[in-house]
Each structure stands twice: as structure tokens, then as C-alpha cells.
């Protein structure tokens, strides 16, 4: 039995409009981070998240799939009109969306949300384009995707900020991925500043409840090499499902989380919560007894949380089901959540009466349990640098079949490590080439040209079974020359961050590719350190036998 009878969304929407004064997303007070808390910018009162994950048929987990499609909930004005009245019944003041279409128009839904005093936190990736856990990259295609989402949502004052990653580290052997997400945080924060977007827009990370969670929290909040908060997250999301049914503060380990984050320097909140395991009556009968604790004695450290999730799907976490496209039918746990949130009374403070005292933690030491160094990070992605480089080469790659690149990478890098230094990306040692953020075609072109030059420009040294070809190099000048000079002849120099729009093509485009598949990688020892080098040499030696004819 459903807890509440289904109603027409039109009637409910009309009731909402009669009680809420309409306001534009330009007029709503933005939320800003100050120390460990969120505050309303207009009156300084503290903001606690009473949120819901709001995306249908989407399961984010730090992996990438070219076969998964998604629908943008912020582009569905009718869906927003249908759902917002029910969202307000459970006191929702923020929704989390996992993937949006940056080319879509979001004005209508964002206006409706602003009218209902509902804010948004948006993940920057999407199923085909996000940082992979097992094959991490931070490259042109990812940078353009992430900055395009920022461009699309920056104008809405009811956007609190963005997640640069979600559960990218979910196993002990994936900690190197954190370096690439931290680089994404740095570049997205830098991009927001370079575009003169609202300085209250934040960039954070959402972690799974994994054994490395404490190291992760310290890594993303630490400030290496006196970098200030350039690489520090602005807020920390915690996907936690340890309170199941009628659990307790101790049994759920909520107490341990509270103690750990009590001196954390930025706001912390549950980016997902709402366990369905072992619930009397089944998944749709969650009692949400954790709400009283989260918004009670934990409220001086945690800034609330976001329930997972709104739409019922195959995973059985939904609070409601849709009857067609026009009406909403809540499940019993919708009523439980409403009743719990109705009775909360978190302790609050005014920003004017609050002085932040928590400082950035030390970065975790590298070792068997933690691989990623905090400095240096992967270099800032610069699409113009990559395009300038490709145009300056004498040997370029003409094949666009990225699945065939691996053997060529192996052959060239085995021939001479120096040929591949410019594309190195080793998160455990901090060795990163200037071109490690370029797309796979550009990276392969760089190493092919290094091989060509290293073999006295022999015609046979720029062929690779027809994949590469000799070209007349474009003489660089102006900005291009400055970028190439900074990268250096071996590609190991440091290049400044870009200042233009993330989707700018740049003046020296050499191909129509915006970036390769995130699954494409350089040889394994560049990614994971010398431990794999012996295995790599064996593989590369076998590859070289087959490449001799080239």
C-alpha cells in the first residue's frame, strides 16, 4: 500500500504556487561556504541540506560506459512541475543531479526550483565522459565536458556547486585515481574564477564509504606546497549507507564519522544516504530514524544530507513511482522521511557569530595503502597547447582508430623511455608530461614524432603500418610558440592554465577530435609506477617483435 494517494501534479502545483512567492533564479539568495558550514548569502543564516537525489534510471559509480544513456532532469520542465510539490512535502531544499546535457535549456526547471527555494548540486561527468576508477585520466575531453556543465549552470544562483567526482576510488588499488580528480577540482575552480563566475560556486567530491575514506578526505582537503585552497575541495560529500532500519549511533559508526570530521576545514554532508538492507517491510519502508541524529547531535559538524533517491528503479531505492508521466505515487518511506524531517531542530549559527578555526589536514603519505602523491598533480589541461603541438609536428598520426593505438605506444615507449616522457602520467611518483592531458590521437602523434626525430627522420620511422604520415610542420608563433617553449623539447616542462572558455577550439586545431575515449591509456608503467615495469617490458618485447616490419 502506498503511504499517500496519487494526485494530479497540476493540482498540486497550483497549490504550491498559491503558498510560495515566485522568485527568479536570479533573485534567490545564493549559498556560500564559510569554514565548515554553508550559509545563506543574504542573511547569514546557516543552510542545512534536506535533499534528494533526483535522476531517473542512473547509477553513478566511477565507471564509464559508452552504452549508457541518460535523460537530463533539469531540462524536463514538465517533470519538474510534476515533482516539485511532492519534493516540498518532504521539506526538500536541494536536489542532486548526476548528469545533465549542457546544450539543453534549463531555464524553466531552474526557475521552478528557485520558486520553491530548492537548490542544486550537479555532478560534472556523464556515463561516457568521467574519470575512470581503473584507468584514470584528466584530459581535453573530460575538461571540455566538465567546463561545459559549469558554463550551462553557472548563471543560476540556486546552483550551490558541482561534484568533480563520485566514488572514483572504491577499492584499495584505485587510490591513484584521486590525483586526477584533485586535478579536476583545481582546474574547475580555476575555470570558475577565470570566467568571472559567481565566487560562491563550489567544487567538491563525493566518496563511497570505503576503507580509504579517511585518507581520501585528507587528500582532497590538504593544501600541498603552500598552494592555498587552489586544489582543496570546497565541500565534501559522503555516500553512506551504514544506518539500516532502526540502527543506532554506535552500530552505524555515525559516531566515528562525527569524530573524524569534527576538525575538517570545509562543509561535510551526506551526498547519499538511506539504506534499504534489512528493513522491516522491505525497501519501501525505510524508517529514516537516522534523520533525528544527522540533524541533531551531528549538526554542528554535518550540514545535513541527500536521500537516495527520488525515482523508483531496479535498485529499489525510490521514494516514489510515476504513474505514467502525469502523477506521483509515494511509497511508505516517503511518509517516514517527511515525518522525521518535520520534527528536526538542528543547532544553528549565524555567519557573523562564527569564526572558522579548522585548518587543512596534512596530505596522506604514499605507501601500500595510498598511492597518489598530492604534488605535483596532473598538469592543467590546455587544449590549445595540444593543438599547437600537433600542428608543429613533422610526423603526425592520421588514424582515428584509437583501439589500434596501444601497440604503437608500446613499441615506441619501449624503444626509448624519453620518447614518451611528454605523455607520462604516474600518480604515485608525480611524473607528468606536459602533453599527458591531450587526447589519445595527439599523444600518439607526439611520441611518433619523437621517434621520428630520434631516428634521423627516416621515412620508415613515420609509418607504423600506415597509421602515421610525414607532414609539413606549421611554424609556431605568438601564443603557440610560448606554449611550446614552456612544454620544452622533451615535453616535460610546465605550461600555464588556459584562460578561455573550456570549449574554445584554439587557433591551431589539427583535427576534429575533441578528445579520445577515457579508456585509452599510455603504457602501464606511466600510470602505476615501476612495480608494473617488469610486466610491461615483457609485453612490450612481444609487441616489438610484431612491429619490426614497421
Secondary structure as UniProt FT lines:
FT   STRAND          7..8
FT   HELIX           9..19
FT   TURN            25..27
FT   STRAND          31..34
FT   TURN            35..36
FT   STRAND          37..40
FT   TURN            41..43
FT   STRAND          46..47
FT   STRAND          49..53
FT   TURN            56..57
FT   TURN            66..67
FT   HELIX           73..75
FT   HELIX           77..89
FT   TURN            90..91
FT   STRAND          94..97
FT   TURN            102..103
FT   HELIX           107..115
FT   TURN            116..117
FT   STRAND          119..123
FT   TURN            127..128
FT   HELIX           140..153
FT   TURN            154..155
FT   TURN            157..158
FT   STRAND          159..166
FT   HELIX           172..174
FT   TURN            175..176
FT   HELIX           177..194
FT   TURN            195..196
FT   TURN            199..200
FT   STRAND          202..208
FT   TURN            211..212
FT   HELIX           213..221
FT   HELIX           224..226
FT   TURN            228..229
FT   STRAND          235..239
FT   TURN            249..253
FT   HELIX           254..261
FT   TURN            262..263
FT   STRAND          267..273
FT   TURN            277..278
FT   TURN            280..281
FT   HELIX           283..285
FT   HELIX           290..294
FT   TURN            295..301
FT   STRAND          302..307
FT   TURN            314..315
FT   STRAND          320..323
FT   TURN            324..326
FT   STRAND          327..330
FT   HELIX           332..342
FT   HELIX           351..353
FT   HELIX           383..392
FT   STRAND          395..397
FT   HELIX           402..404
FT   HELIX           405..415
FT   HELIX           417..423
FT   STRAND          425..426
FT   TURN            427..430
FT   STRAND          431..432
FT   TURN            434..437
FT   HELIX           440..454
FT   TURN            455..457
FT   HELIX           459..461
FT   TURN            464..467
FT   STRAND          468..470
FT   HELIX           478..487
FT   TURN            489..490
FT   TURN            502..503
FT   TURN            507..508
FT   TURN            518..519
FT   HELIX           524..528
FT   HELIX           530..532
FT   HELIX           533..547
FT   TURN            548..549
//
